[in-house]
């Protein structure tokens, strides 16, 4: 996945992942390090996806999520403290 994750893309991703898990796969890898925006629902959907994976004995890997969140936070902080910010 790359770029902003809107609600429609998130729904498609989660639906595809659930379908893949239910089909009997042994491992599902989601590479998320290029995400630039995170809908609040992402984290609850990933939690439910993890529960489904465990139930079906499918190893779920979320690659790059920590880095994506850190990058988004750094970008947000830089925007808030930019030189044109007169709130200081």
Steps between C-alpha positions, in 0.01 A plus 500: 500500500617852428365850549188608685273222618142617450195311624430324168858378461507388865177303455639330189829418672334352809245305295779357281709411807209324674422307182863396463517382861176305473627329184755320715824688442778434751636855493373843396740792468374858474766757420384830645815712522400733214171608656471875550159526665324278751124493548414432864325184395825350368617393843175332606480325161858375536421375850200302371708373208761374748230315697372336180854402398562338838172313483596360158863436599625748243815695583422871444789738444454877488825623349593864535207613714724644774704691242191630322349630823831659603533669161144632518563635850825668399333656197213625717736646759704673230185658357390620844838655581582641157656846479173643371320383812425812706350319799830475691 
